[in-house]
Amino acid sequence: MSSKQKISWAPLTIVGTLVIILGFSSMYTVQEKEVALVTTFGKVTDENTQGLHFKWPWPFKKLKKTTSIKRIVLRLGSDK
């Protein structure tokens, strides 16, 4: 008999898969004309603009993306 133990790959595969799923569910991107609202247990805790961002996975934090509407007013002339 061999003194080496056989390694069971099932637990390693399950743990590795969970780590990858949690890693990808923690990353999110916000496009140029979007705003992302991050909620923690239903309360808005963060507001992010464009770019790559990270958050805690569900159920701790949830993400809601909305379209950003900015109004720019340009006044020409004098204010008499």
C-alpha positions in Angstrom: 0.0 0.0 0.0 1.1 3.5 -0.8 1.5 6.0 2.0 0.1 8.9 -0.1 -3.5 9.8 0.4 -5.8 10.4 -2.6 -7.0 14.0 -2.9 -10.7 14.4 -3.3 -11.2 17.1 -6.0 -14.9 17.6 -5.3 -14.6 20.0 -2.3 -11.8 22.0 -4.0 -14.0 22.3 -7.1 -17.0 23.5 -5.1 -15.0 26.0 -3.1 -13.2 27.3 -6.2 -16.5 27.7 -8.0 -18.1 29.6 -5.1 -15.1 32.0 -4.9 -15.3 32.7 -8.6 -19.1 33.4 -8.5 -18.7 35.7 -5.4 -15.8 37.5 -7.1 -17.8 38.2 -10.3 -20.9 39.2 -8.4 -18.9 41.7 -6.4 -17.7 43.6 -9.5 -19.9 46.0 -11.5 -19.5 48.6 -14.2 -21.3 51.9 -14.5 -21.7 53.4 -18.0 -21.1 57.0 -18.8 -24.8 58.2 -18.5 -25.7 56.0 -15.5 -25.6 56.3 -11.8 -25.4 53.2 -9.6 -27.1 53.2 -6.2 -25.7 50.6 -3.7 -28.0 49.6 -0.9 -27.1 47.8 2.3 -30.1 46.0 3.8 -32.4 48.4 1.9 -30.7 51.7 2.8 -28.8 53.6 0.1 -25.2 53.7 1.2 -23.3 54.7 -1.9 -23.8 56.4 -5.2 -21.3 55.7 -8.0 -20.7 57.2 -11.4 -19.0 55.7 -14.4 -16.2 53.1 -14.0 -15.5 49.7 -12.5 -16.6 49.4 -8.9 -16.7 46.7 -6.2 -19.3 45.8 -3.6 -20.1 43.1 -1.1 -22.1 40.3 -2.7 -25.8 39.7 -2.3 -27.5 39.7 0.3 -25.4 42.3 2.0 -25.4 44.8 -0.7 -27.7 45.2 -3.7 -27.2 47.4 -6.8 -29.7 49.5 -8.7 -28.6 51.4 -11.9 -30.5 54.4 -13.2 -30.0 56.8 -16.0 -28.3 60.0 -14.9 -30.1 63.2 -16.0 -28.0 66.3 -15.7 -29.4 69.7 -16.7 -26.9 72.2 -17.8 -28.2 75.8 -18.1 -26.2 78.3 -20.2 -27.3 81.8 -19.9 -26.1 84.3 -22.5 -26.3 88.0 -22.1 -26.8 90.2 -19.1 -29.0 89.6 -16.0 -30.7 93.1 -16.0 
